[in-house]
Amino acid sequence: MIQEEISSLQNPKIKKAVKLADRKERNETHLFLIEGYRELKRAQEGGVCIQTLFVCPPFFLGSNEHALIEAVRKAGAEVIVCKEQVFEKLSYRDRPDGLVAIAVQMQERLSDLAARLAGKKDPFLIVAEAIEKPGNLGTILRSADAAGVDGVIVCDRCTDIYNPNVVRASVGTLFTLPVIEATSAETLAWLQQRKIKVVAATPSAQKEFTASDLTGGVAIAVGTEQLGLTDTWMQAADIQVKIPMHGAADSLNVATATTLLLYEVVRQRGRG
């Protein structure tokens, strides 16, 4: 049920939520924060378990918030109204829209992805190795959703996929497709067992991405912003591709490069 307004920053429930901005707290509790109407709606539609929803009506930007709040409440979440100064403490946005939730991490595994892909002829995957910046990982998820990718495997993570900035940059698409965390060794063995080609993006490749066969089951592998993919992935790659660079820069931002590669797969599959 909706409670009376919380007006104190010392309230234990507020303190619990604020702590989830810290990665260590998220790892220990297996909880995370979701802020924003679009993000919360996609989480709710994706079946994410939402424990608590903090709301602040003066910050609402539209007229659909009440229907979403009621749907979240009916699914079992506790709904708590906050005073503006309290909500600003919870929010990690410059312009909050009055919705912040505590949710349970999904924590899907490669076995879960295998079940989702059962019977699928040509899986279309992304492998993101050790991406460092939350904004880049979130943008990769957003592009993956747009291109119809079947799943994203985050290997040897640097960035926590439940970082609030990943959720924000993904605009909730973190909840619309499978996102798996695994080691590189586990992932390579899993891909090889299923005969899914690994396509490694690197500026040192001889062949441009538009001239490479990206049909069939493929996993587009991209690496860290500074160093790219490790030798583990480069040596295991079935295909190495490059994006032509005609200016002073020798490479694109990893999220931008990933988006180009994804849409080349879409083009070659005739799904445009």
ABEGO torsion letter per residue (X at the ends): XBBBBBABAABAAAAAAAAAABAAAAAAAGBBBBBEAAAAAAAAAAGBBBABBBBBAAABABAAAAAAAAAAAAAGBBBBBBBAAAAAAABABABBAGBBBBBBBAGBBAAAAAAAABGBABBBBBBBBGBABAAAAAAAAAAAAAAGBAEBBBBGBABBAABAAAAAAAGGAAAABBBBBBBAAAAAAAAAAAGBBBBBBBAABABBAAABBABEBBBBBBBBAAAEBBAAAAAABABBBBBBBABABABBBAAAAAAAAAAAAAAAAGAX
